[in-house]
């Protein structure tokens, strides 16, 4: 039996090091659950692929297939959890997630419970099945996976409500938390300002999260939106700004083909 560092942890370490160096990492959403599409995007050189299990298609089996398909790429697998359930956390990690994006975190207690579920003892209480799981090279690297998994994992929490903004300092005080991510649609919606991204109250909340996260020495990320362009966010210090998705790329490409044909006079 071999017990070298499993590929999952090598990828996790590469990703975590890029963030530690202050680099803005390139990434895109995987919402269709297709391993073939995941490979098409990763081959372009993405630093991470964000597999969306909150709103996207597919579940653990789809995630496992994408992890397997991307094994030959340095592209990290970030997973947006479907919920905060302990089972969801450990199954995503067992499948080979390198980074967790945790939706709808409103307070430090919620964040701490997810962290506890994501980390092996004595940092947490993650269940141990390293002799069989995909992330530990199907058990061939059980000991090294258990020893190094905590250090190779990146965990980001999503701030999506006024309650979360109010509890920002307590959330950021969690030492094992790597960073925060703002979804502008959700945050604006819970503030009663859906997609009013220029509204002073929304921008004040967004800026508070942004500035406080950087001041705490943690990673900040956000979804681009009107008035919150990818380039501007990165120049300000954001490191995780996913630039589109498999759906938007396919839709945009198809629309461009139709528009091009119409412009050439080939369609009504």
N, C-alpha and C positions, 0 to 999 in steps of 0.2 A: 504493500500500500504506500502510495506517495503522500506526502503531507506538506508540499510546498504551498506558498500563498495562492489561494484560488483566484481565478480570473476576476471574479466579482469584486474582490477586495483590491486587486491591482487597479481596476478601473475606478473604484471609489476613492482610492488614494490619489490618483491622478487628478480627479475632479476636485477633491478637497484642497489639494495643493494649489491648483489654479485660483481658487477662491482666496486662499490664504495669501497669495501673492498680489491680491487686489485686482485681478484680471476680470474684465467683463467677459462672460462665457456665452458662446452662441448656442441657441437651442430653439426647438420648435415643439409644438404640441402634437402628440399622437392621439387622435380621437377615434380613429376608425378600427383600431385593434389589429391592423394588418402587419405581419412580420415583413412581408415584401416591401410595403410602403415604408416601414421603419428603416429597412436597409437602404432604400433609395435616398432617404433624407440623410442618414448617418454617413453614407459614402461621400457626401459633399464636404464632410469635415466638421460636422456639428460637435460641440463639446458635450452636449447632452440632448437626449430626447425625453420629452415630458409625457409620460403615458397617463392619460386622464381616466381614472376609474371613478371619478365623481359624476362626470357628465358624459364621458365617452363610451363607446361600445366595447363590449368584451369585459371579462373579469380576470380572475387569477390565471386561468388557462391561457387567455390571450396575452397577458403580461409575460407568463413563462415562455411563450413562443417568441415574443419579441426579445426577451433577454437572451434566449438561445441564438436567435438570428443575429444579434448584435455582438456576440461573444468575440468575434474577430476584429471589432472596431474598438478604438479607445473611447468612443462616445458613451458617456455615462447614461444610466437609466434612472431618471427621476420619475417618481410615481406620485400623482395626486391621489391620496387615499379616498375611498368611497365614503368613509365615516371615521369615527374615532374608536371603533370597536377593537379590543385587544386582538381578536382573531384576525381582523383585516390587516393590522399592523404587522403581526408576525408572519402571516402568509405572504404578504408582499415582500418582506425581507427574505423569507425563505426561498422565494422564487428568484431573488437576485437583484432587488432594487438597491441602487447606490445612494439614493437621496430620497427623502420623503418630503412631500409638500402637503401640509395638513390644513384642510379647509375649515373655515368658521371657528376659529379659536377666539373665544371671548374673554378669557381670563387666564391667570397663571395656573390655576388648578387644572383646567382642561389641558393646557400645554404640558404640565408636569406628568399627567396620567399617560399621555401619548409617549413622552420621552421614556417613562418607566417601562412601557410596553415594548419600546424599540431597542432597549439596551440590555445586554446580558448582565447577570449579577457580577459584582456588587455595585454597578452603576444603576441597574434597573432590575426588571423581573421578566425579561423576555424568555419565553419557553425555549428549551434546548432540544433540537432534533438534528444536530449537526452530522450525525452519522448517515443521514439519508437525503438531506435537502439539496436542491439544485444549486443554491448559492455556495455550498461547501464542496463544489465539484462532485455532487452526488455521494458525499461521504468520503471521497478519496483524500480530502484535505480538511477533515473534521477538526483536528486539534488546532491547526493554524487559523482556521476560520473563527473558532470560538475565541482564540486569544486576541485576534486583531480586528474583529468585526466592529466593535464599538468605535474604535479610532478611525475607521475608514468610512463611517456613516455620516452623512450630512442631513440635518433636519431643519426645515424651514416651516414656519407657521404663517398662515394667512390671516391678515387683519381685515375684517370685512364688516364691522359694525361699530356704531358709536360706543358700545360697551367695551369692545376691544381697545379702542383708542383711549378710553378713560383708564383702562387697566394696563396701559402700555409699559409703564416703568416696571411693574411687577413681572410682566411677561419677559421683558428684556433682562431682568435680573437672574433668570435661569441660566446658570453657567454653561450647561451642555447644549443650549439652543444656539444654532449656528446663524440664524437670521430670520427676517420677516419678509413677507411678500404681500403686496396690496393688489386685490382685484378691484379695479375701479368700478366695474358694473355693480358688484355686490355692495361695496361700501356706499356708493351713491344711492343705491336703491334703499338700503336700510336707513339712510339719512332722509329719505323722502325727496331725494334730488336725482332720480334715475337719469343717468347719463348727462347730467348738468355739470360737466367737468370743469367749467369755468366759474361755477358758483363759489363765492367767497368761503362759505362754510365748508364745502367739500375740499377746496384747495387748502384751507387751514388744517383740516384733519389729515389730508394726504401729506402735506409738508411736515406735520408734526411726527408722523410715523417715519417718514424718510429721514429727517434730521436726527431724531432720537435714536434710530437704529444705527446710523453711522457714528453718532457720538458714543454709543455703547461698544463700538468696535466690532459690530456684527454685519453680516451680509444683508443688503437690501435688494429686493426685487419687486417688479411690478409688471402688469400687463400694459402694453402701450395703448393709448387712447387719444382721441382728439384733444390737443393741447398738452398731451403727455407723450411726445414722440420718442421713439426708441433712442435716437441720437442724443436728444436732450437729457433723457434719463441717465444714459451711460455717462455723459459728460459731467453730470452732477454727482456721480458716484454709485449709481445702481450697477449691480453686477449680473443679476439674473433677470433678463428682459426677453422672454421668448418672442421670437419674431415671426409669428404666423403658425399655421397648423397644416396637417395633411389636407384637411377639408378646404381651407382657404387657398392653398396652393393649387389644388385640383380645380376648384371653382374658378379661381382667377385665370388659370390657363385656358379653361374651356370658354370663359367669357371673352378672353382675348382672341381666341380663334374665331368665334362668331362675329365679334366686332371687326376683325380684320377682313373677313369675307364680305361683310356688309360694306365696309369702306372701299373694297375693290369692286363693288357693284355686282357681286355674285349672289346676293340674297336680299330679299325684301326687308 
